[in-house]
Amino acid sequence: MKKDNAFSGLEAAIVMIAFVVVAAVFAYSMISMGFFATQKVQDVTYAGIKQSTSVAITDGLIRGGYNSDTGLTSLTFSISVPETGEPIDLSKMIYYYVRNSETGNEIPLNYVTPGSGILQPGGSVRVRLSLSEAGLSGPKAGGSFSLEIKPPTGASTLIQRSLPSGYNGGYIS
């Protein structure tokens, strides 16, 4: 009787092939997970870029309509989108108005001119907010207000101004 305590060449080849197959499956799953993670990072990066470039910038001076009895009645200003930005749908803009640090109110779009349209990158539009028609009272001379302009995506723009004590309408610095 002959004893054979060692692996034969065939047994060694089968074990080696099994190790190679297991390693290949493991490597494939790791590479797939890497591609998946890379795709998710790319999606998040593009979403961040889109939000950071979708901003409405106030462009120029702000003009206020004024009534000595009721205070500020309207605001007129220009907003624009940077050349590298995303188009903004004006019908989805939100204008949030606060007078003298009181509770704020959203200005309904039917009191905003223009209330619709698409603002293209590099473009500018003159916006008028009719505060008195919307039922909002503006600050009187010496008071202050804040206006937050929120596009559908991206960062909002905050305007904070104080009216001079002798203010009777016109540009607000």
BELRA-V212298 format. One record per pair of residues at least 24 apart in sequence whose ideal C-beta (glycine too) atoms are under 6 Angstrom apart, sorted by the first residue. I is the first residue (numbers start at 1). GAP is how many residues later the second one is. Records with the same first field share a line. If there is no record, write none. Layout:
I = GAP + GAP
This chain:
50 = 36
51 = 102 + 103
53 = 31 + 32 + 33
54 = 32 + 97 + 99 + 100
55 = 99 + 100
56 = 32 + 93 + 95 + 101
59 = 65
61 = 110
62 = 110
63 = 108
64 = 108
66 = 102 + 103
71 = 66 + 67 + 68 + 69
72 = 66 + 67
73 = 58 + 59
74 = 56 + 57
75 = 54
76 = 52
77 = 50
78 = 46 + 48
79 = 48
80 = 44
81 = 38 + 40
83 = 38 + 39
85 = 36
87 = 31 + 33
88 = 31 + 63
89 = 29 + 63
90 = 24 + 26 + 27 + 29
91 = 25
92 = 60
94 = 56
95 = 34
96 = 52
97 = 39 + 50
98 = 48
99 = 40 + 46
100 = 39 + 43 + 44
105 = 31
107 = 27
139 = 24
141 = 24 + 26
